[in-house]
């Protein structure tokens, strides 16, 4: 994903952080609740890990 973002997006549009989570908060219509995600990121309560800390990520497995 990082390589695709690097090729397709200008630097200012690329994600600054890459996180992995098994679930995102959702709205009543089933869409990701962006404001809830932002709040959980600020609070430190979002159950997520940085992609560089996942097993195999630093080795480039699965790219």
C-alpha distance (Angstrom), angle and dihedral (degrees) to the residues before:
residue distance angle dihedral
X1 . . .
X2 3.77 . .
X3 3.80 91.9 .
X4 3.81 91.7 48.3
X5 3.82 90.9 49.2
X6 3.80 90.8 47.7
X7 3.82 91.0 52.4
X8 3.80 97.8 41.9
X9 3.82 105.3 34.8
X10 3.77 135.1 59.3
X11 3.82 112.0 -116.9
X12 3.80 93.6 -104.8
X13 3.82 90.7 55.1
X14 3.82 97.1 49.1
X15 3.80 119.3 103.2
X16 3.80 113.0 -95.9
X17 3.80 92.6 -156.6
X18 3.78 130.1 32.4
X19 3.80 113.6 -155.9
X20 3.80 133.4 179.0
X21 3.79 120.8 -147.0
X22 3.78 132.4 163.7
X23 3.82 93.8 -141.0
X24 3.78 140.3 17.5
X25 3.80 125.9 -155.2
X26 3.81 109.5 -100.0
X27 3.76 136.4 -151.0
X28 3.81 121.6 -123.6
X29 3.81 88.4 -93.1
X30 3.82 91.9 53.8
X31 3.80 98.8 -106.6
X32 3.82 120.0 131.8
X33 3.82 108.7 -87.7
X34 3.81 98.8 -127.1
X35 3.79 95.3 -174.0
X36 3.82 91.4 50.7
X37 3.81 90.7 49.1
X38 3.81 90.7 49.7
X39 3.81 91.2 48.7
X40 3.81 92.2 48.5
X41 3.80 90.4 49.3
X42 3.82 89.9 51.9
X43 3.82 91.8 46.5
X44 3.79 93.6 43.9
X45 3.81 90.7 -125.1
X46 3.83 99.1 115.8
X47 3.80 108.6 111.1
X48 3.80 96.6 -129.3
X49 3.80 140.1 123.3
X50 3.77 129.5 -150.5
X51 3.80 109.8 -102.0
X52 3.80 92.3 -126.4
X53 3.81 88.8 62.8
X54 3.81 96.6 55.8
X55 3.82 117.8 104.8
X56 3.80 109.2 -95.4
X57 3.82 94.7 13.0
X58 3.79 94.8 100.3
X59 3.82 89.2 48.2
X60 3.78 93.0 54.1
X61 3.81 93.3 -118.1
X62 3.79 113.3 165.5
X63 3.78 97.6 20.7
